[in-house]
Amino acid sequence: LTLRSNPLVRIPRPVLLIDAQPAPALDRSSLHLFMDGREVAGRDTLAPGTVAFALDRDLSSGPHQLRAWVRNRQGNYSWPFQKTIVAMLPAKELQLAFHPPSLPVSPLAAARVTIRAYDSQERPVADGSTVRLRTKETGVDTVVSTMNGAATVYLAATDRPGDLTMTLESGDARGHGVLPVRSSNLRYLSGRVTSDSGSA
C-alpha cells in the first residue's frame, strides 16, 4: 500500500489516493481505510489498484492518522500501513495580545506581541502556518510561523508618544492592533549580567 496524494492538505475534506499493488493479486473487498480510527469508504478509480476516498466530515487543523490494510487472494494481509496527514487549513481569524499593554517612549522598551490564528472551525491552525505582521510607524515587516496555534513577535517602542499600529495577514484573514506608546518616568537600562566566575 502506498499513499499517492500529498500528505499536506489545505482543504477540510480532501480526496486522497492509495495505491494497492499488485492489483490482480489483491482481494479488493478486503481493503479497509481508517482516518483517526474511523473507517472511511473508498472507491475504485480508472487506474488499476488505485483507490480514492473522500471524508464524510471535515478535518480539523493539525495531524491526522491514516491507516489501511488489504489481503491478497491467498488470504495474507499486507504490512501495516500508517501515514500522517497534516491539515494546514487557512486562518479565518487572527487575534492580538500585548504584554505589557502599553510602552513608554524609550529605544530600549519592547512589548511581546502574541498572535493567535484560528481556522473556520474556530480551532488553532496547524503548526507552521505563517502570519505576516507589519507596523506603520516603525516599518517592521516580518513573517512568523505558528506553534500550538500562536506566534510571538517582540516590537520596540516608537521614539515619540503615539500609537504603534499593526496589521496582520494570513491568507485571506486580516487583523489589526494598536499598542499605545506614552510618555513615562520609567527608565530602561542596558548592560550585561555576569556571575562571580565571569560567565554571562
C-alpha positions, 0 to 999 in steps of 0.5 A: 500500500502506498499513499499517492496524494500529498500528505499536506492538505489545505482543504477540510475534506480532501480526496486522497489516493492509495495505491494497492499493488499488485492489483490482480493479486489483491482481494479488493473487498478486503481493503479497509481505510481508517482516518483517526480510527474511523473507517472511511469508504473508498472507491475504485478509480480508472487506474488499476489498484488505485483507490480514492476516498473522500471524508464524510466530515471535515478535518480539523487543523493539525495531524491526522492518522491514516491507516489501511490494510488489504489481503491478497487472494491467498488470504495474507494481509499486507504490512501495516500501513500508517501515514500522517496527514497534516491539515494546514487549513487557512486562518479565518481569524487572527487575534492580538495580545500585548504584554505589557499593554502599553510602552513608554517612549524609550529605544530600549522598551519592547512589548511581546506581541502574541498572535493567535490564528484560528481556522473556520472551525474556530480551532488553532491552525496547524503548526507552521502556518505563517502570519505576516505582521507589519507596523506603520510607524516603525516599518517592521515587516516580518513573517512568523510561523505558528506553534500550538496555534500562536506566534510571538513577535517582540516590537520596540517602542516608537521614539515619540508618544503615539500609537504603534499600529499593526496589521496582520495577514494570513491568507485571506484573514486580516487583523489589526492592533494598536499598542499605545506608546506614552510618555513615562518616568520609567527608565530602561537600562542596558548592560550585561549580567555576569556571575562571580566566575565571569560567565554571562 
